[in-house]
Amino acid sequence: MLATLAVIAIVSTVIVASIQTSQDKAYGQQVPVSFTTSEKTITVTGTATTSISPDIVTLQFGVDTEAKTAQDAISANSNVMDSVITAVTSLGITKDEMSTASFSIYPVYNYSVPDPMTGIQKTILTGYKASNTLFVKTTKLSLTGKIIDSAVGAGANRVDDVSFSLSPTKQQSTQNDLLSNAVVDAKSKAEKALAPLGEKITGVKSVNLSDFNVPPPRPVYYAGAMTAPSVAKDTQIFSSNQDVTTTADVIFLIGDQ
């Protein structure tokens, strides 16, 4: 009996030890092993700006006419606008460089006519007004003043807009140059900041390029649109350079020198 109990005790001890060992192994497999890595970085914003001359000019001319009937107003307007187009094309502006910006016709009322019987003011239809706007977009900047003079001389009684801008081709070329310069500027700033700290650039983690900042078309105000053609002779319109800017946010990897 004592021998049997001893055997049972030994077997139980072995089983308990085996179970404990299995639990220890399972627990050891569940513990995650983490490897921590650290990297030193510096974030710098590089900027590049240039002053560039525009190569596109846009102009808008208006012809307003009034008549007793809508048909007469449209007919008169069409005759004047034909003269304006002929005058502008005679300068070398093609039909592809012109388009109709807007056309409208609406009734004209007199709100100050009193009723002869009651004395109450009445709304009287006095006629119709036709309005036609011609849009010109060209690279012939040297003709800007002559285009205005010719249009006004031919009967245009509104000069709504004269503005200068960059063509898509010039925008793209300028953007490519500025982006490269912005990244170079970011690197230069980083190197200057790291030198006193005993650090140096060892790599690049990321580069974030900003949108190209192109200024809106710059308007030129023309005050002589309603004057006689002889007064508006040889109008001088000058375009000025436009400042365009782009930025680049660069994260550099750094290490000891």
Secondary structure as the mmCIF struct_conf table of DSSP 4:
data_model
#
loop_
_struct_conf.conf_type_id
_struct_conf.id
_struct_conf.beg_label_comp_id
_struct_conf.beg_label_asym_id
_struct_conf.beg_label_seq_id
_struct_conf.end_label_comp_id
_struct_conf.end_label_asym_id
_struct_conf.end_label_seq_id
HELX_RH_AL_P HELX_RH_AL_P1 LEU A 2 GLN A 30
BEND BEND1 VAL A 31 VAL A 31
HELX_LH_PP_P HELX_LH_PP_P1 PRO A 32 VAL A 33
STRN STRN1 LYS A 40 ILE A 52
STRN STRN2 ILE A 56 ALA A 67
BEND BEND2 LYS A 68 THR A 69
HELX_RH_AL_P HELX_RH_AL_P2 ALA A 70 THR A 89
TURN_TY1_P TURN_TY1_P1 SER A 90 GLY A 92
HELX_RH_3T_P HELX_RH_3T_P1 LYS A 95 GLU A 97
STRN STRN3 MET A 98 PRO A 114
TURN_TY1_P TURN_TY1_P2 PRO A 116 THR A 118
STRN STRN4 GLN A 121 THR A 138
BEND BEND3 THR A 139 THR A 139
HELX_RH_3T_P HELX_RH_3T_P2 LEU A 141 LEU A 143
HELX_RH_AL_P HELX_RH_AL_P3 THR A 144 GLY A 153
TURN_TY1_P TURN_TY1_P3 ALA A 154 GLY A 155
STRN STRN5 ARG A 158 SER A 165
HELX_RH_AL_P HELX_RH_AL_P4 PRO A 168 LEU A 194
HELX_RH_3T_P HELX_RH_3T_P3 ALA A 195 LEU A 197
TURN_TY1_P TURN_TY1_P4 GLY A 198 GLY A 198
STRN STRN6 GLU A 199 LEU A 209
HELX_LH_PP_P HELX_LH_PP_P2 SER A 210 PHE A 212
STRN STRN7 ASN A 213 ASN A 213
HELX_LH_PP_P HELX_LH_PP_P3 VAL A 214 PRO A 217
STRN STRN8 ARG A 218 PRO A 219
BEND BEND4 ALA A 223 ALA A 223
TURN_TY1_P TURN_TY1_P5 ALA A 225 MET A 226
BEND BEND5 THR A 227 THR A 227
TURN_TY1_P TURN_TY1_P6 PRO A 229 ASP A 234
STRN STRN9 GLN A 242 ASP A 256
#
